Amino acid sequence: QVQLVESGGGSVQSGGSLRLSCSVSGYTHNSYCMGWFRQAPVKEREGVAAVDSDGSTSYADSVKGRFTISQDNAKNTLYLQMNSLKPEDTAMYYCAARPGLCDYNGGYYWLFHLGDFIYWGQGTQVTVSS
């Protein structure tokens, strides 16, 4: 059984930093695409950053240059380093995974297509105050 457990959320002031972690267990597929998503109140869930088993990464325009996705395969952990946080980054953050490499050629919509991600964590709250 695949389990994803996020941690590291919290409350920070605008301009601050947080590092989210996603511990993965039970994943046995040879390749994967993993992503960080977020959902603010009354908004749809949106993709933030993605990385696959080849090490390729991609980011939503809204976080480019501020967020960095990384992975530690020895620890089976996915990270999201978030710098220069803004109030509009306030949301519940989720990690998710699916078999196969990320679809970087299909643009943002297909890269972060929610229906393709079959494993999800429970989320960790990030609140940024101005």
The 8 nearest C-alpha neighbors of each residue, nearest first, counted from 0:
[[1, 25, 2, 26, 24, 27, 118, 3],
 [2, 0, 25, 26, 24, 3, 118, 23],
 [1, 3, 24, 23, 25, 0, 4, 120],
 [4, 2, 120, 23, 22, 119, 21, 5],
 [3, 5, 22, 120, 21, 2, 121, 23],
 [6, 4, 21, 20, 122, 123, 120, 22],
 [5, 7, 20, 19, 8, 123, 21, 4],
 [8, 6, 19, 18, 20, 9, 17, 123],
 [7, 9, 125, 124, 123, 6, 19, 17],
 [10, 8, 125, 126, 124, 7, 11, 17],
 [9, 11, 126, 127, 125, 12, 8, 128],
 [12, 10, 127, 15, 128, 126, 9, 13],
 [11, 13, 128, 127, 15, 129, 14, 10],
 [12, 14, 85, 129, 84, 15, 128, 127],
 [15, 13, 83, 84, 12, 85, 16, 82],
 [14, 16, 84, 13, 83, 12, 11, 82],
 [17, 15, 82, 81, 84, 83, 14, 18],
 [16, 18, 81, 80, 19, 82, 8, 15],
 [19, 17, 80, 79, 81, 7, 20, 78],
 [18, 20, 7, 79, 78, 6, 8, 80],
 [21, 19, 78, 6, 5, 77, 7, 22],
 [22, 20, 5, 77, 4, 76, 3, 78],
 [21, 23, 76, 4, 3, 75, 20, 5],
 [24, 22, 3, 75, 2, 76, 21, 4],
 [25, 23, 2, 26, 1, 3, 22, 75],
 [24, 26, 1, 0, 27, 2, 23, 3],
 [27, 25, 1, 24, 28, 23, 0, 2],
 [26, 28, 25, 29, 1, 30, 24, 98],
 [29, 27, 30, 26, 98, 31, 99, 97],
 [30, 28, 27, 31, 98, 99, 52, 26],
 [31, 29, 99, 52, 28, 98, 100, 32],
 [32, 30, 98, 99, 100, 52, 51, 97],
 [31, 33, 51, 101, 100, 97, 96, 50],
 [34, 32, 96, 50, 49, 95, 51, 31],
 [33, 35, 49, 95, 48, 94, 96, 50],
 [34, 36, 94, 48, 47, 93, 46, 49],
 [37, 35, 46, 93, 47, 45, 92, 94],
 [38, 36, 92, 91, 45, 44, 90, 93],
 [37, 39, 44, 90, 91, 43, 42, 45],
 [38, 40, 90, 42, 91, 41, 89, 37],
 [39, 41, 42, 38, 90, 43, 91, 89],
 [42, 40, 39, 43, 38, 44, 90, 91],
 [43, 41, 39, 40, 38, 44, 45, 90],
 [44, 42, 38, 45, 41, 39, 40, 37],
 [43, 45, 38, 37, 42, 36, 46, 39],
 [46, 44, 36, 37, 43, 38, 47, 111],
 [45, 47, 36, 111, 48, 35, 37, 59],
 [46, 48, 59, 36, 35, 58, 45, 37],
 [49, 47, 58, 35, 34, 57, 46, 59],
 [48, 50, 34, 57, 56, 33, 35, 58],
 [51, 49, 56, 33, 55, 32, 54, 34],
 [52, 50, 32, 54, 53, 31, 100, 101],
 [51, 53, 54, 31, 30, 32, 100, 50],
 [54, 52, 51, 55, 100, 50, 30, 31],
 [53, 55, 51, 52, 50, 56, 69, 70],
 [56, 54, 50, 53, 51, 57, 52, 49],
 [57, 55, 50, 49, 54, 51, 58, 48],
 [56, 58, 49, 48, 50, 55, 59, 103],
 [59, 57, 48, 47, 63, 60, 49, 62],
 [58, 60, 47, 61, 62, 48, 63, 46],
 [61, 59, 63, 62, 58, 47, 64, 57],
 [60, 62, 59, 63, 47, 58, 65, 64],
 [63, 61, 65, 60, 66, 59, 64, 58],
 [64, 62, 60, 65, 58, 61, 66, 59],
 [63, 65, 66, 62, 67, 82, 60, 61],
 [66, 64, 82, 62, 63, 83, 81, 67],
 [67, 65, 81, 80, 62, 82, 64, 63],
 [68, 66, 80, 79, 69, 81, 65, 48],
 [67, 69, 79, 78, 48, 80, 66, 49],
 [70, 68, 78, 77, 67, 79, 71, 50],
 [71, 69, 77, 76, 78, 72, 68, 75],
 [70, 72, 76, 74, 73, 75, 77, 69],
 [71, 73, 75, 74, 70, 76, 77, 52],
 [74, 72, 71, 75, 76, 70, 77, 23],
 [73, 75, 76, 72, 71, 22, 70, 23],
 [76, 74, 72, 23, 73, 71, 22, 77],
 [75, 77, 22, 74, 71, 21, 70, 23],
 [76, 78, 70, 21, 20, 69, 71, 22],
 [79, 77, 20, 69, 19, 68, 70, 21],
 [78, 80, 68, 19, 18, 67, 81, 69],
 [81, 79, 18, 67, 66, 17, 78, 19],
 [80, 82, 66, 17, 16, 18, 65, 79],
 [83, 81, 16, 65, 84, 66, 15, 80],
 [84, 82, 14, 15, 65, 16, 85, 81],
 [83, 85, 14, 82, 13, 15, 16, 88],
 [84, 86, 13, 87, 88, 127, 14, 83],
 [87, 85, 127, 88, 128, 89, 129, 13],
 [86, 88, 89, 85, 127, 90, 84, 39],
 [89, 87, 86, 85, 90, 84, 127, 126],
 [88, 90, 126, 87, 125, 127, 86, 39],
 [91, 89, 39, 38, 125, 37, 92, 124],
 [90, 92, 124, 38, 37, 123, 122, 125],
 [93, 91, 37, 122, 123, 36, 90, 124],
 [94, 92, 122, 36, 35, 120, 37, 95],
 [95, 93, 35, 34, 120, 119, 36, 21],
 [94, 96, 119, 34, 118, 33, 116, 120],
 [97, 95, 33, 118, 116, 32, 34, 117],
 [96, 98, 116, 32, 117, 31, 118, 99],
 [99, 97, 31, 30, 28, 32, 100, 96],
 [100, 98, 31, 30, 32, 97, 101, 29],
 [99, 101, 32, 31, 51, 30, 102, 52],
 [100, 102, 32, 51, 103, 110, 99, 50],
 [103, 101, 110, 104, 105, 100, 109, 106],
 [102, 104, 105, 101, 110, 106, 57, 107],
 [105, 103, 102, 106, 110, 109, 101, 107],
 [104, 106, 109, 103, 102, 110, 107, 108],
 [105, 107, 108, 104, 109, 110, 103, 102],
 [106, 108, 110, 109, 111, 105, 59, 103],
 [109, 107, 110, 111, 106, 112, 105, 46],
 [108, 110, 112, 105, 111, 107, 106, 102],
 [111, 109, 102, 107, 108, 112, 103, 106],
 [110, 112, 46, 109, 108, 113, 107, 45],
 [111, 113, 109, 114, 108, 115, 110, 116],
 [114, 112, 115, 116, 111, 44, 46, 117],
 [113, 115, 116, 112, 117, 111, 109, 97],
 [114, 116, 113, 112, 117, 97, 111, 96],
 [117, 115, 97, 96, 114, 113, 118, 95],
 [116, 118, 97, 115, 96, 119, 114, 95],
 [117, 119, 96, 95, 116, 97, 1, 120],
 [120, 118, 95, 94, 3, 117, 121, 96],
 [119, 121, 3, 4, 122, 94, 93, 5],
 [120, 122, 4, 93, 119, 5, 123, 3],
 [123, 121, 93, 92, 120, 5, 91, 124],
 [122, 124, 8, 92, 91, 6, 5, 93],
 [125, 123, 91, 8, 92, 90, 9, 126],
 [124, 126, 8, 9, 89, 90, 10, 91],
 [125, 127, 89, 10, 9, 11, 124, 128],
 [128, 126, 86, 11, 12, 89, 13, 10],
 [129, 127, 12, 86, 13, 11, 126, 10],
 [128, 13, 12, 86, 127, 85, 14, 11]]
